[in-house]
Amino acid sequence: MFSWFSSDHQKIRDDRKHLEARARRLLQSYLTASEWQKHQYYQAIAGAASACQPGIDDPSVSNEKLAELTAQAATKVVQVRNRKAKDQHDHSAVLITDAYATVAIAYRRAATAYTADKEMEKLGTAAVHLVTIANSFMNAESERSPTEI
């Protein structure tokens, strides 16, 4: 029991250090974005979420475990992109890294890691909503016929 508790606290500390500011920046920017800009956010977020799916078809694996694996994959991408970052003024590169951070926060929230931290839980809930919106938007767009696009 205590190892689970300390493990979640370590995840929260790490997420605050590596992900929180990026996810907050993306969420705040999204709120003031134009419709065209929101479309870019949806593409980046849905792409990040799709790229981080663990690809496990085992029905015995819990949703919580799948969410945690997805969060870990997204976190690794953020860490690699941070180490390789050459130009923080490249809006597209920043957006992509922020999208992965937002996906990591959303899936960590879905894995219930933030129950001990209400502030991170609120951030995670907002991230979950945005990931859901982005995925729904992109799925609806892909289902349109080519003449509608």
C-alpha positions in Angstrom: 0.0 0.0 0.0 2.7 2.5 1.0 4.8 1.7 -2.1 1.8 2.6 -4.3 1.3 5.8 -2.4 4.9 6.9 -2.7 5.0 5.8 -6.3 2.0 8.1 -7.1 3.7 11.0 -5.2 6.9 10.5 -7.2 4.8 10.5 -10.4 3.1 13.7 -9.3 6.5 15.4 -8.5 7.9 14.3 -11.9 4.8 15.4 -13.8 4.9 18.8 -12.1 8.5 19.1 -13.1 8.3 17.9 -16.7 4.7 18.2 -17.8 2.6 20.6 -15.8 3.8 24.0 -17.3 3.6 22.6 -20.9 0.1 21.2 -20.4 -1.1 24.4 -18.7 0.3 26.5 -21.6 -1.4 24.4 -24.2 -4.7 24.4 -22.4 -4.6 28.2 -21.8 -3.6 28.9 -25.4 -6.4 26.6 -26.7 -9.0 28.6 -24.8 -8.1 31.8 -26.7 -7.4 30.1 -30.1 -9.3 30.8 -33.3 -11.1 28.0 -34.9 -8.3 27.4 -37.4 -5.8 27.3 -34.5 -8.0 24.9 -32.6 -7.9 22.6 -35.6 -4.1 22.5 -35.3 -4.4 21.8 -31.5 -6.7 18.9 -32.3 -4.4 17.4 -34.9 -1.4 17.7 -32.5 -3.2 16.2 -29.5 -5.0 13.4 -31.4 -1.7 12.5 -33.1 0.2 12.4 -29.8 -2.5 10.3 -28.2 -2.6 7.9 -31.1 1.2 7.6 -31.2 1.4 6.7 -27.5 -1.2 3.9 -27.5 0.5 0.8 -26.2 -1.0 -1.5 -28.8 -2.0 -4.2 -26.3 -5.0 -6.4 -27.3 -5.0 -8.4 -24.0 -8.5 -8.0 -22.4 -7.0 -8.9 -19.0 -5.0 -5.7 -19.0 -7.0 -3.1 -17.0 -7.9 0.3 -18.5 -5.9 1.9 -15.6 -2.8 0.0 -16.7 -3.3 0.9 -20.4 -3.7 4.6 -19.3 -0.5 4.4 -17.3 1.4 2.9 -20.2 0.1 5.6 -22.5 1.1 8.3 -20.0 4.6 6.8 -19.7 5.0 6.8 -23.5 3.9 10.4 -23.8 6.2 11.4 -20.9 9.2 9.8 -22.6 8.5 11.7 -25.8 8.4 15.0 -23.9 11.7 14.2 -22.1 13.4 13.3 -25.4 12.0 16.4 -27.2 13.2 18.6 -24.3 16.7 17.1 -24.5 16.9 17.6 -28.2 15.2 21.0 -28.3 17.2 23.5 -30.3 14.7 26.2 -30.9 12.1 27.1 -28.3 10.8 29.8 -30.7 9.6 27.2 -33.2 5.8 27.3 -32.6 5.2 23.9 -34.2 7.8 22.1 -32.2 6.6 23.7 -29.0 3.0 22.8 -29.8 3.9 19.2 -30.5 5.8 18.8 -27.2 3.0 20.6 -25.3 0.5 18.2 -26.9 2.5 15.2 -25.7 2.7 16.7 -22.2 -1.1 17.3 -22.2 -1.7 13.7 -23.4 0.6 12.4 -20.6 -1.3 14.4 -18.0 -4.7 13.3 -19.3 -3.7 9.6 -19.3 -2.0 9.9 -15.9 -5.4 11.3 -14.6 -7.2 8.4 -16.2 -4.9 6.1 -14.4 -6.0 7.7 -11.1 -2.5 8.8 -10.2 -3.6 12.3 -9.1 -6.2 11.4 -6.5 -3.8 12.7 -3.8 -3.3 16.0 -5.5 -6.5 18.0 -6.3 -4.7 20.6 -8.3 -3.2 18.0 -10.6 -6.5 16.2 -10.7 -8.2 19.3 -12.0 -5.5 19.9 -14.6 -5.8 16.2 -15.6 -9.5 16.5 -15.9 -9.2 19.5 -18.3 -6.6 17.6 -20.3 -8.8 14.5 -20.5 -11.6 16.7 -21.9 -9.3 18.3 -24.5 -7.9 14.9 -25.6 -11.5 13.6 -25.9 -12.6 16.6 -28.0 -9.5 16.4 -30.2 -10.0 12.6 -30.8 -13.7 13.1 -31.5 -13.1 16.0 -33.9 -10.4 14.1 -35.8 -12.5 11.0 -36.0 -15.5 13.0 -37.4 -13.2 14.7 -39.9 -11.8 11.4 -41.1 -15.3 10.0 -41.6 -16.3 12.8 -43.9 -16.4 12.0 -47.6 -13.6 13.5 -49.7 -16.0 15.9 -51.3 -17.0 17.4 -48.0 -13.4 18.4 -47.1 
